[in-house]
Amino acid sequence: MKYCKNLSLFLALGVAYSSCTDLQVDEVESIVTENASGQFTGDASALLESAYNQLETFRNQDGVYSLYDHTSDEMIPPTRGTDWGDNGVWRLLHTQNWDATHQYVLSSWNILNSRVYTTNQVLASNDPAPNPQQLAEARFLRAFYMWHVMDLYGQVPFRDVTDGVNVDPKVYNRAEAFDFIIADLEAALPDLAVTGPSAENVTATKAAANAMLARMYLNKGVYLSTVDEAGVSNIVFDPADMAKVIAYADAVTADGYSLEPDYYNNFTSSAQAEVIFASPQGSPENRYFMTLHYDNNPSGWNGFTTLADFYAKFEDSDIRKGIPAKKDGSEFSGIAHGFLLGQQYSDSGTVIINSRNNQPLAFTEDVPLIGATTEQGIRAIKYHPADKDHYVLLRYADVYLMKAEAMMRSNDIAGALATVNELRAVRGATPLGALDEAAMLDERGRELYWEGIRRVDQVRFGTFATGTWAYKDNTEPFRVLFPIPQQALDSNPNLVQNPGY
């Protein structure tokens, strides 16, 4: 929203792109040599470092993150006067009325595919060539980036580094891309390092690969289902696939991962139990700047809030709903963890005054999509400005709940319920008396809100495109996939527009 800059031409797909974001990190230029004939040399170590650094894109509030969370039932991007109007890009996401020219549909496509290409360069490098662990890490990263393309768009363009620049990238459909990603993850596993949980897990490990394999098989029924004008049909949760989810989740547990007793510690430098994979590049300031009011300390962009209906899913005893601010006078102590609602206080405990209306700053549950006042909307703080650390990309609680869901879909309802209630006990929530799909989706929402996974969950549970929530009444089922950007269609005749667009 604040700063815009043009990024380099992505020759791999023949599309130029630009990105607008607040804390934009400069792209790291790869050390490569390539010409029109497809001859290629590359420094594997430098390229792999670049591929890791490019993970910073996931911590931005726009682009990829916006496609996963702003389109869901857990976040709303209200326009406040002229702030966050941005030519309607946020409203179009929330109301699910995007098209093939949407700014973030285009930028996400180009960013993700360019990162897939960087990993291809690592694998093809020969000056020097990658060692076995570097090969494994590159395969994991390629799978991670490619999963996002497959999940969001249903088609994955792929260009070998030995292809000349005039060669149109081939295109994998969802089933082909699924098999490709599985093969990469399985090939990577033997040579990836075994580490326990740590806030410094910023390189690929066996646990990260096992977590992604669990995610792949849990969503396999979605990825192999039919997507047409009638939406997603014939989703099948094969018991054999659910058994694999459970096995891969157990493999993560075997590497020493467990549920973190202090929920918000997951997002700090003291994280000990749950961090499987995190971005090494930059810190996640965007996550609190994007939601804090202009008059909080630090001053934020007064942007995004959660919906009252989503907030209502939490019990007061559930630590995930929030814990009070310290208000002890230490830096940023006036900002609470979790959801911020009601009167806000400074670090010293004094009432914060809203500079826009000279009234005490008190956040409210009600918030319109257009014309919101500056205090309207419940804010959410997971990465606290006083103790933030690396942006977490894979977390153990996600894997834990994937196992519980796989148990439920394998008709082990009692086992799944017990597993979910173990997590709820750690979070201070009362036990559930029963478990069904709606309850499981709600529990994933309570645990993983604002962590960039909600759209995936809603699609799998069938509530994303055809469901409704505040200010979202469009129920066109084809919106389980985003459109292929028009620029990409124009540049690569092997791509075909997704149905409905």
C-alpha positions in Angstrom: 0.0 0.0 0.0 2.8 2.4 0.9 5.6 1.9 -1.6 5.6 0.4 -5.1 8.5 -0.7 -7.3 8.9 -2.6 -10.5 10.6 -5.9 -10.3 12.7 -7.6 -13.0 11.3 -9.2 -16.1 10.6 -12.9 -15.4 12.0 -14.4 -18.6 11.2 -18.0 -17.4 7.5 -17.4 -18.1 7.7 -14.4 -20.4 5.7 -12.1 -18.1 6.7 -8.8 -16.4 5.2 -8.1 -13.0 5.2 -5.4 -10.3 4.4 -5.5 -6.6 3.1 -3.0 -4.1 3.9 -3.7 -0.4 5.0 -1.9 2.7 8.2 -3.5 3.8 9.4 -4.6 0.4 12.7 -6.6 0.4 14.9 -6.2 -2.7 15.1 -9.3 -4.9 18.4 -11.1 -4.6 19.9 -11.5 -8.1 21.0 -15.0 -8.8 24.5 -15.8 -9.9 23.7 -17.4 -13.2 24.7 -17.4 -16.9 22.1 -18.2 -19.5 21.6 -17.4 -23.1 19.0 -17.9 -25.8 20.3 -21.4 -26.7 19.6 -22.6 -23.2 23.3 -23.0 -22.0 23.4 -22.6 -18.3 25.9 -22.4 -15.5 25.2 -21.5 -11.9 26.6 -21.4 -8.4 24.5 -23.8 -6.4 25.2 -22.3 -3.0 24.4 -18.7 -4.1 21.3 -19.8 -5.9 20.1 -21.9 -2.9 20.6 -18.9 -0.6 18.5 -16.8 -3.0 15.8 -19.4 -3.0 15.6 -19.3 0.7 15.7 -15.5 0.9 12.8 -15.4 -1.6 10.6 -17.0 1.1 10.2 -13.4 2.4 7.3 -13.0 0.0 5.0 -14.9 2.4 5.3 -12.4 5.2 4.0 -9.5 3.1 0.4 -8.5 3.7 -0.4 -8.5 0.0 0.3 -10.9 -2.8 0.3 -14.6 -1.9 -0.9 -14.0 1.7 -3.9 -12.0 0.6 -5.1 -14.8 -1.7 -5.2 -17.2 1.2 -6.5 -15.1 4.1 -8.3 -12.0 2.6 -10.5 -14.3 0.6 -11.6 -16.3 3.7 -14.0 -16.0 6.6 -11.4 -14.9 9.1 -10.2 -11.5 7.8 -11.8 -8.4 6.4 -9.9 -5.4 4.8 -12.2 -2.4 5.5 -11.8 0.8 3.6 -11.3 3.7 6.1 -12.0 6.9 4.2 -9.5 6.7 1.3 -7.2 4.4 3.3 -7.0 0.9 2.0 -9.2 1.7 -1.0 -6.4 0.8 -3.4 -8.7 0.7 -6.4 -10.8 -2.0 -4.8 -8.2 -4.8 -4.8 -8.9 -5.7 -1.2 -12.7 -5.6 -1.5 -12.6 -7.8 -4.6 -10.7 -10.4 -2.7 -13.1 -10.4 0.3 -16.2 -10.5 -1.8 -14.7 -13.1 -4.1 -15.2 -11.0 -7.2 -11.7 -11.0 -8.6 -10.9 -11.6 -12.3 -7.9 -12.5 -14.4 -6.5 -8.9 -14.2 -6.5 -8.6 -10.4 -3.2 -7.1 -9.2 -2.5 -9.8 -6.6 -3.6 -12.7 -8.8 -1.0 -11.6 -11.3 1.8 -10.7 -8.8 1.4 -14.0 -6.9 1.5 -16.0 -10.1 4.7 -14.4 -11.2 6.4 -14.4 -7.8 5.7 -18.1 -7.1 6.7 -19.3 -10.6 9.9 -17.2 -10.6 10.8 -18.9 -7.3 10.1 -22.4 -8.8 12.5 -21.4 -11.6 15.2 -20.4 -9.1 15.1 -23.8 -7.5 15.4 -25.4 -11.0 18.5 -23.3 -11.4 19.9 -24.7 -8.1 19.3 -28.3 -9.3 21.0 -27.6 -12.7 24.0 -25.7 -11.3 27.5 -26.9 -12.1 29.8 -24.2 -11.0 29.9 -25.6 -8.4 27.2 -28.3 -8.5 25.0 -28.9 -5.4 26.0 -31.5 -2.9 23.4 -34.1 -1.9 22.0 -32.0 1.0 21.7 -28.9 -1.2 19.9 -31.0 -3.9 17.5 -32.2 -1.2 16.9 -28.7 0.1 16.3 -27.3 -3.4 13.8 -30.1 -4.1 11.9 -29.3 -0.9 11.8 -25.6 -1.8 10.7 -26.3 -5.4 7.9 -28.5 -3.9 7.0 -25.8 -1.4 6.7 -23.1 -4.1 5.1 -25.3 -6.6 2.5 -26.4 -4.1 1.3 -22.8 -3.8 0.9 -22.5 -7.6 -1.0 -25.8 -7.9 -3.2 -25.0 -4.9 -4.1 -21.5 -6.0 -4.3 -21.9 -9.8 -4.6 -25.6 -10.6 -2.0 -25.4 -13.4 1.8 -25.1 -13.0 4.0 -23.9 -15.9 7.4 -25.4 -15.9 10.5 -24.4 -17.8 13.8 -26.3 -17.7 16.8 -24.1 -17.4 18.2 -25.7 -20.6 15.2 -24.5 -22.6 15.9 -21.5 -24.8 14.0 -18.3 -23.9 11.7 -18.7 -26.9 10.4 -22.1 -25.7 6.9 -21.9 -24.2 6.9 -23.5 -20.8 5.1 -26.8 -20.6 2.1 -26.9 -18.2 1.3 -29.5 -15.6 -2.3 -30.0 -14.7 -3.2 -30.5 -11.0 -2.8 -34.3 -11.0 0.6 -34.0 -12.8 1.8 -31.3 -10.5 0.7 -33.3 -7.5 2.8 -36.3 -8.6 5.7 -34.0 -9.3 5.6 -32.4 -5.9 5.3 -35.8 -4.1 8.3 -37.1 -6.1 10.4 -34.1 -5.1 9.5 -34.4 -1.4 10.2 -38.1 -1.4 13.5 -37.7 -3.2 14.5 -35.0 -0.8 13.7 -36.9 2.5 16.8 -39.1 2.7 19.3 -36.3 2.5 17.6 -33.7 4.6 18.9 -33.0 8.1 17.0 -34.1 11.2 16.5 -31.2 13.7 14.3 -30.7 16.6 12.0 -27.7 16.9 13.6 -24.2 16.9 12.9 -20.7 16.0 16.0 -20.9 13.9 14.6 -23.7 11.6 15.1 -21.6 8.5 16.4 -24.4 6.2 14.6 -27.5 5.0 14.6 -30.6 7.2 13.0 -34.0 7.3 10.3 -32.7 9.5 9.5 -30.0 7.0 9.3 -32.5 4.1 7.1 -34.8 6.2 4.8 -31.9 7.1 4.4 -31.0 3.5 3.7 -34.7 2.6 1.0 -34.8 5.2 -0.5 -31.6 3.7 -0.4 -33.0 0.2 -2.2 -36.2 1.1 -4.8 -34.5 3.3 -5.7 -32.3 0.3 -5.2 -35.0 -2.4 -9.0 -35.4 -2.8 -9.3 -31.8 -3.6 -6.4 -31.7 -6.1 -7.6 -34.8 -8.0 -11.2 -33.7 -8.1 -13.0 -32.1 -11.0 -13.0 -28.3 -11.1 -15.5 -26.9 -13.7 -18.3 -24.4 -13.9 -20.2 -26.5 -11.3 -17.2 -26.2 -8.9 -15.3 -28.9 -7.2 -17.0 -32.3 -7.3 -16.3 -35.9 -6.3 -13.8 -35.0 -3.5 -12.7 -38.4 -2.1 -10.7 -38.8 1.1 -9.2 -42.2 0.4 -8.4 -44.1 3.6 -5.0 -45.0 2.2 -4.2 -41.3 1.8 -5.5 -40.6 5.4 -3.2 -43.3 6.7 -0.3 -41.6 5.0 -1.2 -38.3 6.6 -1.1 -39.9 10.0 2.2 -41.6 9.3 3.8 -38.4 8.1 2.5 -36.5 11.0 3.9 -39.2 13.4 7.3 -38.8 11.7 7.3 -35.1 12.5 6.4 -35.9 16.2 9.2 -38.5 16.2 11.7 -35.7 15.5 10.9 -34.1 18.8 8.0 -31.8 18.1 5.2 -31.2 20.5 2.5 -28.6 21.3 3.9 -25.4 22.8 2.3 -24.7 26.2 2.7 -21.0 25.7 0.8 -20.4 22.5 2.2 -16.9 21.6 5.8 -18.2 22.2 5.4 -19.9 18.8 6.0 -16.5 17.2 9.0 -15.3 19.2 12.7 -16.0 19.3 12.1 -18.2 22.3 10.0 -20.8 20.4 11.0 -24.3 21.4 8.4 -26.8 20.6 6.6 -26.2 17.3 8.5 -24.2 14.7 9.2 -26.7 11.8 10.1 -24.2 9.0 10.5 -20.4 9.0 11.5 -17.7 6.6 15.2 -16.7 7.1 14.7 -13.3 5.4 13.4 -10.3 7.4 11.1 -10.1 10.3 7.3 -10.2 10.2 6.6 -6.5 11.1 3.9 -6.5 8.4 1.8 -8.9 10.5 1.2 -6.3 13.2 1.7 -3.1 11.2 -1.2 -4.2 8.9 -3.6 -4.3 11.8 -2.5 -1.8 14.5 -4.2 1.6 14.7 -2.4 4.8 13.7 -2.1 5.6 17.4 -0.9 2.3 18.8 2.8 2.1 19.8 4.2 1.4 17.3 1.9 3.2 15.0 0.3 0.9 12.4 -1.4 1.1 9.1 -4.9 0.7 10.6 -5.8 -2.0 8.1 -7.1 -5.5 8.6 -9.4 -6.9 11.2 -11.2 -10.1 11.9 -14.9 -10.7 11.6 -17.2 -10.8 14.6 -18.6 -14.2 13.7 -15.0 -15.6 13.6 -14.1 -14.0 16.9 -17.3 -15.6 18.4 -15.8 -19.1 17.9 -13.4 -18.6 20.8 -14.1 -19.2 24.5 -12.9 -16.6 27.0 -10.7 -19.2 28.6 -9.0 -20.1 25.3 -5.5 -18.4 25.3 -5.8 -18.2 21.5 -8.5 -15.6 21.9 -5.9 -13.3 23.6 -4.1 -12.4 26.8 -4.0 -9.0 28.3 -1.3 -6.5 27.7 1.3 -6.2 30.4 1.0 -2.4 30.7 4.1 -2.3 32.8 5.8 0.5 31.0 8.2 -1.7 29.0 8.5 -1.1 25.3 5.2 -2.1 23.5 3.8 -3.6 26.7 0.5 -1.8 26.1 -0.3 -4.1 23.1 -2.0 -7.3 24.0 -1.4 -10.7 22.3 -4.2 -12.2 20.3 -7.4 -10.3 19.4 -7.5 -6.6 20.4 -11.0 -5.4 21.4 -12.2 -2.6 23.5 -10.2 0.2 25.1 -6.5 0.4 24.2 -3.8 1.5 26.5 -0.2 2.8 26.1 2.9 1.1 27.5 2.5 3.1 30.7 -1.2 2.1 31.1 -2.8 5.4 30.1 -5.7 5.5 27.8 -4.8 5.9 24.1 -6.6 8.7 22.4 -7.7 8.3 18.8 -6.1 11.2 17.0 -8.8 11.1 14.3 -11.7 11.9 16.6 -10.0 12.9 19.9 -11.8 10.1 21.7 -10.5 7.2 23.7 -9.4 4.4 21.2 -11.7 1.5 21.7 -11.8 -1.2 19.0 -15.4 -2.5 18.2 -16.7 -5.8 16.9 -18.7 -4.2 14.1 -16.9 -3.2 11.0 -18.3 -2.4 7.5 -16.3 -3.3 4.4 -16.6 0.3 3.1 -16.6 3.5 5.2 -15.3 2.1 8.4 -14.2 4.5 11.1 -10.6 4.2 12.4 -11.6 2.3 15.6 -13.9 -0.2 14.0 -12.8 -3.9 13.8 -11.1 -6.5 16.0 -7.4 -6.6 15.5 -5.1 -9.6 15.8 -1.6 -9.8 17.1 0.4 -13.1 16.9 3.8 -11.6 16.1 4.1 -9.0 18.9 6.4 -6.0 18.3 8.1 -6.7 21.6 9.2 -10.2 20.9 8.7 -11.0 17.2 10.9 -13.4 15.3 11.1 -15.3 12.0 7.9 -15.7 10.1 6.7 -19.3 10.6 5.8 -21.2 7.5 5.2 -24.7 8.9 4.1 -25.2 12.5 3.6 -28.4 14.5 0.0 -27.6 15.6 -1.0 -27.6 11.9 0.5 -31.1 11.5 -1.1 -32.2 14.8 -4.6 -31.1 13.6 -4.0 -32.6 10.1 -3.5 -36.0 11.9 -6.7 -35.5 13.9 -8.6 -34.6 10.7 -7.2 -37.7 8.9 -8.3 -39.8 11.9 -11.8 -38.3 11.6 -12.0 -38.9 7.9 -10.9 -42.5 8.6 -13.9 -42.9 10.9 -11.8 -42.9 14.0 -14.0 -40.2 15.5 -13.2 -41.1 19.1 -9.5 -40.9 18.5 -9.8 -37.7 16.5 -11.9 -36.1 19.3 -9.4 -37.1 22.0 -6.6 -35.6 19.9 -8.4 -32.3 19.4 -9.2 -32.2 23.1 -5.6 -32.7 24.0 -4.8 -29.5 22.0 -7.7 -27.7 23.5 -6.5 -28.6 27.0 -3.1 -27.1 26.3 -4.8 -23.9 25.0 -7.1 -23.6 28.0 -10.3 -24.4 26.1 -13.0 -26.8 27.5 -13.2 -30.2 25.8 -15.5 -30.7 22.8 -18.3 -33.2 23.4 -18.5 -34.3 19.8 -16.6 -33.8 16.6 -17.8 -33.4 13.0 -16.4 -31.5 10.0 -17.8 -28.1 11.1 -16.2 -28.5 14.5 -12.9 -29.6 13.0 -12.8 -26.6 10.6 -13.6 -24.3 13.6 -10.7 -25.8 15.6 -8.3 -25.3 12.8 -9.5 -21.7 12.5 -9.0 -21.1 16.2 -5.5 -22.5 16.2 -4.2 -21.2 12.9 -5.9 -17.9 12.3 -4.0 -15.3 10.2 -1.3 -17.9 9.4 -2.0 -18.1 5.7 -3.8 -21.5 5.5 -7.5 -20.7 5.9 -8.4 -20.8 2.2 -6.9 -24.2 1.9 -9.0 -25.5 4.8 -12.2 -23.9 3.7 -11.8 -25.4 0.2 -11.2 -28.8 1.6 -14.2 -28.5 3.9 -16.4 -27.2 1.1 -17.1 -23.7 2.7 -14.9 -21.5 0.6 -16.6 -20.6 -2.6 -20.2 -21.6 -1.9 -20.2 -20.4 1.8 -21.3 -16.9 2.9 -20.1 -14.6 5.6 -20.2 -10.8 6.3 -20.1 -8.9 3.0 -19.4 -12.1 1.1 -22.5 -13.4 -0.7 -21.0 -14.5 -4.0 -21.3 -18.3 -4.1 -19.8 -19.1 -7.5 -18.3 -22.5 -7.0 -15.6 -22.1 -9.6 -13.8 -19.6 -7.3 -12.1 -22.5 -5.5 -9.4 -21.7 -8.1 -8.0 -18.4 -9.1 -7.9 -17.4 -12.8 -4.7 -17.7 -14.8 -3.6 -14.1 -15.2 -4.3 -12.6 -18.6 -0.7 -11.7 -19.2 0.4 -15.3 -18.6 -2.2 -16.6 -21.1 -1.0 -14.1 -23.6 2.6 -15.2 -23.2 2.2 -19.0 -23.0 -0.2 -20.7 -25.4 0.1 -23.9 -23.4 -2.0 -22.4 -20.6 -5.8 -22.5 -20.6 -8.0 -20.3 -18.6 -9.7 -22.0 -15.6 -13.5 -22.5 -16.0 -15.7 -19.6 -15.0 -13.3 -16.8 -15.9 
